[in-house]
Amino acid sequence: MLREEVKSALDDLLEAMPLTSRHVLVVGASTSEVSGKKIGTSGSEEIAKILYDAICDVQKQAGFHLAFQACEHLNRALVVERETAERFGWPEVTVIPVHNAGGAMAAYAFRHMQDPVIVEHIQADAGIDIGDTLIGMHLKPVAVPVRPTQRTIGKAHVTMAKTRPKLIGGARAIYDY
């Protein structure tokens, strides 16, 4: 059931903003919230696996890059593939996310990605926040809410966003190509 809820939410996001190999999706997920507990209190590797597998299934079909946000104990650093960090010019930092410092989701992603590294800051093109983990700091400056038909995953609230370039100029500016 969780797997289908994740896929449904991501389908809504991809409908609002088709993500390709040029894009990064930031994922924040509290496995505690998914299970109906308070964020940071009951992390679950089992739930992390289900979320990770569902997200990766969608990612493989669409081709976008993934960034999994760790918790505040690691300053919300992100787990990404080394290839992604190098492609986007993100410097690697040294830390290993674990269950009690990073969270179950980031720790699971770190252990299961092909060649994971940790980076401190990114500007993702879109994001999914499962359980109110506060991913906004890792989105490009102009974030636009995407309202999913699937408003919860498990018992966790889902928030999503796409981004767009800033509109600059004044009354004479033209924005359509």
N, CA, C and O of each residue as an XYZ file, in Angstrom:
708
protein
N       0.815     -1.198      0.000
C       0.000      0.000      0.000
C       0.863      1.268      0.000
O       0.588      2.194     -0.763
N       1.905      1.324      0.847
C       2.792      2.493      0.878
C       3.426      2.717     -0.487
O       3.520      3.848     -0.965
N       3.853      1.636     -1.100
C       4.494      1.711     -2.418
C       3.575      2.409     -3.423
O       4.017      3.286     -4.166
N       2.311      2.026     -3.446
C       1.354      2.607     -4.380
C       1.073      4.069     -4.043
O       0.876      4.884     -4.945
N       1.054      4.407     -2.757
C       0.834      5.795     -2.351
C       1.983      6.687     -2.811
O       1.754      7.805     -3.274
N       3.210      6.203     -2.687
C       4.379      6.962     -3.147
C       4.308      7.161     -4.651
O       4.502      8.271     -5.147
N       4.032      6.089     -5.372
C       3.977      6.187     -6.833
C       2.867      7.138     -7.281
O       3.050      7.900     -8.230
N       1.729      7.098     -6.610
C       0.627      7.999     -6.951
C       1.040      9.458     -6.761
O       0.793     10.298     -7.627
N       1.664      9.749     -5.637
C       2.107     11.119     -5.375
C       3.136     11.561     -6.415
O       3.048     12.671     -6.940
N       4.101     10.706     -6.713
C       5.127     11.076     -7.693
C       4.550     11.196     -9.102
O       5.020     12.019     -9.887
N       3.551     10.400     -9.433
C       2.884     10.558    -10.729
C       2.264     11.948    -10.845
O       2.346     12.579    -11.899
N       1.640     12.428     -9.757
C       1.071     13.778     -9.758
C       2.158     14.830     -9.953
O       1.973     15.798    -10.691
N       3.287     14.633     -9.287
C       4.395     15.583     -9.415
C       4.938     15.588    -10.841
O       5.185     16.651    -11.411
N       5.123     14.408    -11.411
C       5.655     14.320    -12.771
C       4.675     14.857    -13.808
O       5.085     15.325    -14.870
N       3.396     14.791    -13.506
C       2.407     15.393    -14.400
C       2.526     16.920    -14.360
O       2.393     17.584    -15.387
N       2.774     17.465    -13.177
C       2.915     18.915    -13.023
C       4.245     19.422    -13.575
O       4.328     20.538    -14.088
N       5.283     18.593    -13.465
C       6.607     18.974    -13.952
C       7.348     17.717    -14.383
O       7.909     17.011    -13.545
N       7.358     17.433    -15.671
C       8.092     16.252    -16.132
C       9.583     16.387    -15.788
O      10.245     17.337    -16.207
N      10.086     15.434    -15.030
C      11.485     15.458    -14.614
C      12.286     14.510    -15.493
O      11.868     13.383    -15.758
N      13.455     14.987    -15.945
C      14.324     14.203    -16.817
C      15.716     14.127    -16.194
O      15.905     14.486    -15.031
N      16.670     13.667    -16.961
C      18.050     13.549    -16.480
C      18.687     14.912    -16.193
O      19.776     14.970    -15.621
N      18.041     15.984    -16.572
C      18.543     17.332    -16.274
C      18.100     17.825    -14.902
O      18.547     18.876    -14.443
N      17.220     17.067    -14.245
C      16.577     17.521    -13.017
C      16.975     16.710    -11.785
O      17.426     15.568    -11.872
N      16.785     17.360    -10.629
C      17.022     16.712     -9.332
C      15.737     16.789     -8.516
O      15.096     17.837     -8.435
N      15.374     15.661     -7.916
C      14.254     15.585     -6.990
C      14.817     15.402     -5.590
O      15.553     14.450     -5.333
N      14.473     16.310     -4.687
C      14.872     16.150     -3.291
C      13.742     15.428     -2.559
O      12.563     15.742     -2.724
N      14.141     14.454     -1.747
C      13.189     13.645     -0.992
C      13.468     13.822      0.492
O      14.579     13.580      0.963
N      12.454     14.242      1.214
C      12.513     14.253      2.667
C      11.460     13.286      3.155
O      10.312     13.342      2.715
N      11.836     12.399      4.061
C      10.857     11.415      4.518
C      11.105     11.046      5.972
O      12.215     10.675      6.353
N      10.067     11.153      6.768
C      10.102     10.681      8.144
C       9.386      9.342      8.194
O       8.165      9.274      8.059
N      10.148      8.289      8.387
C       9.522      6.976      8.500
C       8.701      6.889      9.784
O       7.742      6.121      9.859
N       9.073      7.671     10.787
C       8.273      7.729     12.018
C       6.875      8.261     11.711
O       5.880      7.672     12.132
N       6.799      9.357     10.991
C       5.507      9.956     10.646
C       4.678      9.014      9.774
O       3.460      8.926      9.933
N       5.339      8.311      8.853
C       4.617      7.360      8.005
C       3.920      6.319      8.874
O       2.810      5.890      8.558
N       4.561      5.911      9.964
C       3.975      4.897     10.847
C       3.007      5.488     11.870
O       2.433      4.758     12.678
N       2.827      6.810     11.835
C       1.876      7.445     12.740
C       2.483      7.942     14.037
O       1.760      8.321     14.958
N       3.800      7.945     14.115
C       4.496      8.408     15.313
C       5.067      9.810     15.081
O       5.064     10.305     13.954
N       5.551     10.438     16.135
C       6.160     11.768     16.049
C       7.494     11.679     15.304
O       8.270     10.745     15.505
N       7.744     12.657     14.451
C       8.975     12.705     13.670
C      10.199     12.506     14.581
O      10.303     13.107     15.650
N      11.103     11.659     14.132
C      12.344     11.434     14.850
C      12.277     10.467     16.019
O      13.253     10.331     16.757
N      11.151      9.792     16.206
C      11.023      8.945     17.395
C      10.991      7.451     17.114
O      11.304      6.656     18.000
N      10.620      7.054     15.910
C      10.418      5.625     15.643
C      10.828      5.258     14.226
O      10.059      4.639     13.491
N      12.032      5.639     13.847
C      12.497      5.359     12.498
C      12.422      3.883     12.162
O      12.656      3.027     13.015
N      12.094      3.590     10.907
C      11.893      2.218     10.483
C      12.640      1.922      9.192
O      12.396      2.548      8.162
N      13.551      0.961      9.261
C      14.264      0.542      8.055
C      13.304     -0.130      7.075
O      13.457      0.006      5.861
N      12.327     -0.844      7.594
C      11.345     -1.515      6.736
C      10.564     -0.494      5.915
O      10.370     -0.681      4.713
N      10.117      0.578      6.553
C       9.395      1.631      5.831
C      10.343      2.349      4.878
O       9.968      2.652      3.746
N      11.562      2.624      5.321
C      12.548      3.278      4.449
C      12.755      2.471      3.175
O      12.832      3.043      2.087
N      12.847      1.164      3.295
C      13.045      0.302      2.125
C      11.875      0.430      1.151
O      12.080      0.559     -0.056
N      10.661      0.395      1.672
C       9.481      0.493      0.806
C       9.480      1.836      0.077
O       9.262      1.880     -1.134
N       9.721      2.931      0.802
C       9.743      4.262      0.189
C      10.852      4.355     -0.851
O      10.630      4.809     -1.974
N      12.053      3.917     -0.461
C      13.216      3.990     -1.348
C      12.956      3.215     -2.643
O      13.184      3.731     -3.736
N      12.481      1.985     -2.514
C      12.234      1.168     -3.705
C      11.192      1.812     -4.619
O      11.360      1.818     -5.838
N      10.127      2.350     -4.046
C       9.082      2.984     -4.859
C       9.615      4.230     -5.557
O       9.345      4.449     -6.738
N      10.370      5.042     -4.829
C      10.939      6.265     -5.407
C      11.924      5.911     -6.515
O      11.921      6.535     -7.577
N      12.760      4.919     -6.270
C      13.745      4.520     -7.283
C      13.090      3.926     -8.524
O      13.594      4.111     -9.632
N      11.974      3.218     -8.359
C      11.244      2.699     -9.524
C      10.805      3.840    -10.437
O      10.968      3.767    -11.655
N      10.255      4.881     -9.850
C       9.806      6.039    -10.630
C      11.014      6.752    -11.242
O      10.986      7.155    -12.405
N      12.068      6.901    -10.448
C      13.289      7.572    -10.911
C      13.894      6.849    -12.115
O      14.334      7.498    -13.064
N      13.921      5.542    -12.088
C      14.506      4.770    -13.202
C      13.722      4.980    -14.486
O      14.306      5.031    -15.569
N      12.416      5.102    -14.380
C      11.585      5.324    -15.568
C      11.775      6.724    -16.129
O      11.863      6.896    -17.345
N      11.840      7.739    -15.247
C      11.912      9.130    -15.696
C      13.347      9.605    -15.928
O      13.587     10.439    -16.801
N      14.298      9.084    -15.158
C      15.703      9.428    -15.363
C      16.237     10.585    -14.549
O      17.395     10.958    -14.730
N      15.446     11.178    -13.652
C      15.926     12.301    -12.848
C      16.916     11.819    -11.784
O      17.044     10.620    -11.534
N      17.601     12.763    -11.171
C      18.553     12.475    -10.101
C      17.843     12.594     -8.757
O      16.886     13.354     -8.609
N      18.330     11.828     -7.779
C      17.734     11.822     -6.450
C      18.668     12.399     -5.404
O      19.886     12.229     -5.473
N      18.078     13.083     -4.435
C      18.798     13.573     -3.260
C      17.913     13.294     -2.052
O      16.797     13.805     -1.961
N      18.415     12.481     -1.125
C      17.654     12.137      0.081
C      18.155     12.981      1.238
O      19.327     12.917      1.608
N      17.253     13.774      1.807
C      17.620     14.683      2.890
C      17.722     13.941      4.218
O      16.841     13.163      4.583
N      18.809     14.197      4.928
C      18.975     13.675      6.289
C      18.263     14.610      7.262
O      17.771     15.669      6.873
N      18.213     14.213      8.513
C      17.522     15.018      9.524
C      18.400     16.161     10.029
O      19.535     16.338      9.587
N      17.846     16.931     10.966
C      18.538     18.122     11.463
C      19.825     17.794     12.212
O      20.672     18.672     12.373
N      19.998     16.554     12.674
C      21.240     16.189     13.363
C      22.444     16.216     12.427
O      23.590     16.286     12.872
N      22.167     16.161     11.127
C      23.221     16.322     10.109
C      22.980     17.588      9.296
O      23.412     17.694      8.148
N      22.289     18.542      9.901
C      21.998     19.828      9.255
C      21.273     19.669      7.916
O      21.461     20.469      7.000
N      20.465     18.653      7.818
C      19.682     18.363      6.620
C      20.553     18.175      5.376
O      20.150     18.508      4.261
N      21.753     17.635      5.592
C      22.627     17.290      4.463
C      21.913     16.250      3.604
O      20.883     15.711      4.009
N      22.451     15.968      2.431
C      21.758     15.123      1.465
C      22.630     13.974      0.981
O      23.838     14.121      0.800
N      21.995     12.839      0.779
C      22.645     11.664      0.211
C      22.357     11.669     -1.286
O      21.202     11.673     -1.711
N      23.426     11.668     -2.074
C      23.301     11.641     -3.538
C      24.329     10.666     -4.094
O      25.276     10.290     -3.404
N      24.141     10.269     -5.318
C      25.168      9.480     -6.000
C      26.357     10.395     -6.302
O      26.184     11.575     -6.609
N      27.546      9.841     -6.210
C      28.766     10.613     -6.513
C      28.659     11.249     -7.905
O      29.025     12.409     -8.092
N      28.161     10.492     -8.864
C      27.992     10.999    -10.227
C      27.110     12.251    -10.255
O      27.386     13.189    -11.002
N      26.062     12.263     -9.450
C      25.164     13.421     -9.376
C      25.888     14.612     -8.767
O      25.792     15.725     -9.284
N      26.607     14.392     -7.678
C      27.358     15.479     -7.039
C      28.360     16.079     -8.008
O      28.492     17.300     -8.090
N      29.059     15.240     -8.735
C      30.060     15.734     -9.691
C      29.395     16.474    -10.847
O      29.879     17.525    -11.267
N      28.306     15.945    -11.358
C      27.614     16.588    -12.480
C      27.131     17.987    -12.134
O      27.233     18.898    -12.955
N      26.606     18.167    -10.924
C      26.051     19.457    -10.532
C      27.040     20.327     -9.746
O      26.695     21.433     -9.330
N      28.259     19.835     -9.543
C      29.292     20.628     -8.886
C      29.086     20.810     -7.392
O      29.444     21.852     -6.842
N      28.518     19.819     -6.730
C      28.286     19.901     -5.290
C      29.453     19.287     -4.540
O      29.775     18.122     -4.769
N      30.092     20.027     -3.658
C      31.221     19.461     -2.912
C      30.760     18.433     -1.876
O      29.752     18.610     -1.193
N      31.521     17.378     -1.793
C      31.244     16.309     -0.834
C      31.676     16.729      0.568
O      32.672     17.433      0.735
N      30.923     16.294      1.568
C      31.318     16.465      2.965
C      31.451     15.081      3.582
O      31.006     14.085      3.010
N      32.062     15.034      4.744
C      32.335     13.748      5.366
C      31.435     13.511      6.567
O      31.557     14.169      7.599
N      30.538     12.563      6.408
C      29.682     12.075      7.487
C      28.949     10.863      6.931
O      28.747     10.744      5.722
N      28.563      9.985      7.809
C      27.767      8.828      7.406
C      26.435      8.894      8.154
O      26.416      8.833      9.383
N      25.327      9.018      7.429
C      24.030      9.051      8.110
C      23.710      7.680      8.705
O      23.866      6.648      8.053
N      23.266      7.700      9.934
C      22.829      6.485     10.624
C      21.444      6.758     11.195
O      20.963      7.891     11.195
N      20.830      5.716     11.671
C      19.462      5.786     12.169
C      19.232      6.957     13.139
O      18.245      7.680     13.004
N      20.122      7.148     14.102
C      19.930      8.191     15.129
C      20.584      9.520     14.796
O      20.448     10.474     15.562
N      21.273      9.610     13.701
C      21.868     10.876     13.253
C      21.844     10.884     11.733
O      22.817     10.518     11.075
N      20.742     11.297     11.207
C      20.531     11.309      9.770
C      19.143     10.817      9.424
O      18.515     11.287      8.475
N      18.674      9.860     10.212
C      17.333      9.320     10.009
C      17.345      8.037      9.213
O      18.279      7.762      8.460
N      16.295      7.256      9.389
C      16.205      5.950      8.741
C      16.239      6.049      7.217
O      16.862      5.217      6.559
N      15.572      7.065      6.649
C      15.511      7.175      5.192
C      16.877      7.485      4.597
O      17.307      6.810      3.662
N      17.568      8.498      5.125
C      18.889      8.860      4.607
C      19.884      7.733      4.838
O      20.707      7.440      3.971
N      19.813      7.101      6.005
C      20.729      5.993      6.301
C      20.496      4.845      5.318
O      21.451      4.245      4.824
N      19.247      4.545      5.039
C      18.927      3.470      4.098
C      19.442      3.824      2.700
O      20.067      2.996      2.039
N      19.180      5.045      2.257
C      19.643      5.474      0.933
C      21.162      5.378      0.849
O      21.697      4.904     -0.153
N      21.853      5.820      1.880
C      23.324      5.787      1.881
C      23.837      4.355      1.723
O      24.817      4.118      1.016
N      23.189      3.425      2.367
C      23.639      2.025      2.302
C      23.252      1.344      0.994
O      23.841      0.322      0.643
N      22.275      1.885      0.263
C      21.780      1.177     -0.906
C      22.046      1.858     -2.249
O      21.786      1.267     -3.297
N      22.551      3.068     -2.235
C      22.936      3.692     -3.501
C      24.224      3.037     -4.006
O      24.945      2.404     -3.234
N      24.509      3.190     -5.292
C      25.689      2.567     -5.876
C      26.979      3.163     -5.334
O      27.873      2.429     -4.913
N      27.083      4.486     -5.341
C      28.300      5.178     -4.893
C      27.895      6.473     -4.196
O      28.076      7.559     -4.748
N      27.344      6.362     -2.976
C      26.774      7.539     -2.314
C      27.823      8.470     -1.723
O      28.890      8.045     -1.281
N      27.484      9.746     -1.731
C      28.253     10.771     -1.030
C      27.252     11.687     -0.343
O      26.056     11.658     -0.634
N      27.759     12.498      0.572
C      26.925     13.471      1.276
C      27.327     14.863      0.814
O      28.512     15.180      0.709
N      26.323     15.685      0.541
C      26.541     17.091      0.195
C      25.698     17.930      1.149
O      24.694     17.466      1.689
N      26.129     19.183      1.345
C      25.412     20.044      2.300
C      24.237     20.786      1.705
O      23.194     20.908      2.348
N      24.384     21.282      0.495
C      23.371     22.164     -0.083
C      23.171     21.838     -1.554
O      24.124     21.542     -2.275
N      21.926     21.897     -1.985
C      21.609     21.782     -3.403
C      20.484     22.762     -3.709
O      19.929     23.390     -2.808
N      20.161     22.882     -4.976
C      18.972     23.600     -5.413
C      18.232     22.677     -6.367
O      18.450     22.706     -7.578
N      17.362     21.867     -5.807
C      16.629     20.877     -6.580
C      15.523     21.521     -7.403
O      15.051     22.619     -7.108
N      15.131     20.805     -8.438
C      14.081     21.268     -9.340
C      12.692     20.964     -8.811
O      11.725     21.639     -9.165
N      12.591     19.947     -7.963
C      11.307     19.541     -7.411
C      11.568     18.783     -6.117
O      12.693     18.373     -5.834
N      10.504     18.605     -5.339
C      10.681     17.883     -4.093
C       9.414     17.223     -3.614
O       8.303     17.651     -3.926
N       9.610     16.161     -2.840
C       8.514     15.503     -2.141
C       8.919     15.406     -0.683
O      10.002     14.928     -0.346
N       8.024     15.872      0.171
C       8.257     15.898      1.614
C       7.203     15.019      2.264
O       6.020     15.358      2.290
N       7.642     13.904      2.778
C       6.751     12.925      3.403
C       6.934     13.032      4.914
O       7.919     12.538      5.464
N       5.983     13.677      5.579
C       6.069     13.800      7.024
C       6.599     15.127      7.516
O       7.109     15.211      8.634
N       6.490     16.170      6.702
C       6.863     17.533      7.114
C       8.304     17.635      7.610
O       8.560     18.097      8.722
N       9.234     17.199      6.773
C      10.659     17.217      7.119
C      11.368     18.513      6.718
O      12.553     18.680      7.003
N      10.664     19.416      6.069
C      11.179     20.740      5.699
C      12.291     20.681      4.649
O      13.459     20.926      4.950
N      11.907     20.354      3.420
C      12.869     20.263      2.318
C      13.088     21.583      1.601
O      13.952     21.671      0.729
N      12.326     22.610      1.947
C      12.346     23.868      1.200
C      13.712     24.489      1.027
O      13.968     25.134      0.010
N      14.597     24.311      1.992
C      15.936     24.896      1.891
C      16.751     24.305      0.742
O      17.786     24.856      0.369
N      16.290     23.189      0.181
C      17.029     22.532     -0.894
C      16.342     22.654     -2.254
O      16.692     21.943     -3.196
N      15.365     23.554     -2.352
C      14.702     23.804     -3.626
C      15.225     25.095     -4.239
O      15.715     25.974     -3.529
N      15.119     25.206     -5.548
C      15.451     26.458     -6.223
C      14.561     27.559     -5.656
O      13.520     27.265     -5.069
N      14.958     28.835     -5.824
C      14.278     29.935     -5.125
C      12.779     30.088     -5.350
O      12.079     30.519     -4.433
N      12.257     29.758     -6.519
C      10.830     29.941     -6.749
C      10.157     28.570     -6.768
O      10.123     27.893     -7.796
N       9.627     28.179     -5.617
C       8.944     26.895     -5.478
C       7.447     27.098     -5.625
O       6.875     28.047     -5.087
N       6.825     26.194     -6.359
C       5.391     26.254     -6.621
C       4.763     24.979     -6.051
O       5.157     23.880     -6.438
N       3.794     25.105     -5.139
C       3.187     23.903     -4.576
C       2.515     23.040     -5.636
O       1.912     23.549     -6.581
N       2.626     21.739     -5.465
C       1.908     20.772     -6.288
C       1.017     19.991     -5.334
O       1.505     19.335     -4.414
N      -0.277     20.063     -5.552
C      -1.236     19.410     -4.665
C      -1.466     17.979     -5.128
O      -2.057     17.754     -6.185
N      -1.008     17.021     -4.353
C      -1.199     15.626     -4.770
C      -2.613     15.137     -4.475
O      -3.246     15.582     -3.518
N      -3.095     14.228     -5.297
C      -4.362     13.584     -4.971
C      -4.153     12.660     -3.772
O      -5.070     12.438     -2.982
N      -2.943     12.127     -3.645
C      -2.557     11.281     -2.517
C      -1.928     12.205     -1.473
O      -0.733     12.491     -1.540
N      -2.724     12.671     -0.509
C      -2.257     13.680      0.451
C      -1.526     13.099      1.646
O      -0.954     13.842      2.444
N      -1.536     11.772      1.780
C      -0.783     11.111      2.840
C      -0.088      9.884      2.266
O      -0.542      9.278      1.296
N       1.018      9.543      2.894
C       1.692      8.280      2.640
C       1.772      7.619      4.004
O       2.448      8.107      4.910
N       1.076      6.510      4.133
C       0.869      5.963      5.465
C       0.075      6.997      6.236
O      -0.988      7.435      5.795
N       0.593      7.384      7.389
C      -0.076      8.416      8.190
C       0.622      9.774      8.075
O       0.264     10.715      8.784
N       1.612      9.881      7.191
C       2.396     11.114      7.043
C       1.793     12.044      6.005
O       1.372     11.608      4.934
N       1.755     13.325      6.331
C       1.322     14.369      5.420
C       2.331     14.485      4.275
O       3.538     14.390      4.498
N       1.840     14.689      3.055
C       2.710     14.833      1.883
C       2.601     16.246      1.332
O       1.506     16.755      1.096
N       3.749     16.865      1.134
C       3.844     18.164      0.486
C       4.793     18.006     -0.691
O       5.831     17.353     -0.580
N       4.429     18.611     -1.828
C       5.306     18.537     -2.997
C       5.435     19.919     -3.620
O       4.585     20.792     -3.443
N       6.527     20.085     -4.354
C       6.738     21.354     -5.045
C       7.524     21.126     -6.319
O       8.351     20.219     -6.418
N       7.240     21.972     -7.283
C       8.066     22.088     -8.474
C       8.677     23.474     -8.408
O       8.246     24.294     -7.597
N       9.651     23.752     -9.225
C      10.230     25.089     -9.242
C      10.130     25.662    -10.651
O       9.887     24.952    -11.627
N      10.325     26.955    -10.712
C      10.364     27.635    -12.009
C      11.393     28.748    -11.912
O      11.745     29.178    -10.813
N      11.878     29.219    -13.060
C      12.808     30.355    -13.025
C      12.115     31.603    -12.478
O      10.897     31.743    -12.584
N      12.895     32.497    -11.898
C      12.362     33.775    -11.418
C      11.864     34.592    -12.607
O      12.439     34.536    -13.694
N      10.799     35.345    -12.391
C      10.332     36.311    -13.379
C      10.974     37.638    -13.000
O      10.763     38.141    -11.896
N      11.751     38.199    -13.905
C      12.413     39.466    -13.614
C      11.953     40.517    -14.600
O      11.383     40.189    -15.641
N      12.187     41.735    -14.293
C      11.801     42.817    -15.189
C      10.649     43.603    -14.610
O      10.365     43.540    -13.414
N      10.001     44.334    -15.470
C       8.900     45.177    -15.028
C       7.745     45.100    -16.006
O       7.494     44.066    -16.624
N       7.048     46.221    -16.132
C       5.836     46.268    -16.945
C       6.086     45.913    -18.417
O       5.181     45.416    -19.088
N       7.301     46.160    -18.927
C       7.582     45.884    -20.336
C       8.169     44.493    -20.581
O       8.379     44.101    -21.729
N       8.428     43.762    -19.523
C       9.032     42.435    -19.653
C       8.071     41.459    -20.335
O       6.853     41.528    -20.165
N       8.656     40.559    -21.104
C       7.900     39.497    -21.781
C       8.390     38.166    -21.204
O       9.595     37.939    -21.099
N       7.457     37.292    -20.832
C       7.834     36.045    -20.167
C       7.593     34.794    -21.009
O       8.172     33.747    -20.718
N       6.758     34.873    -22.042
C       6.496     33.687    -22.856
C       7.464     33.663    -24.025
O       7.759     34.696    -24.627
N       7.957     32.469    -24.338
C       8.882     32.295    -25.478
C       8.138     32.154    -26.749
O       8.748     32.000    -27.807
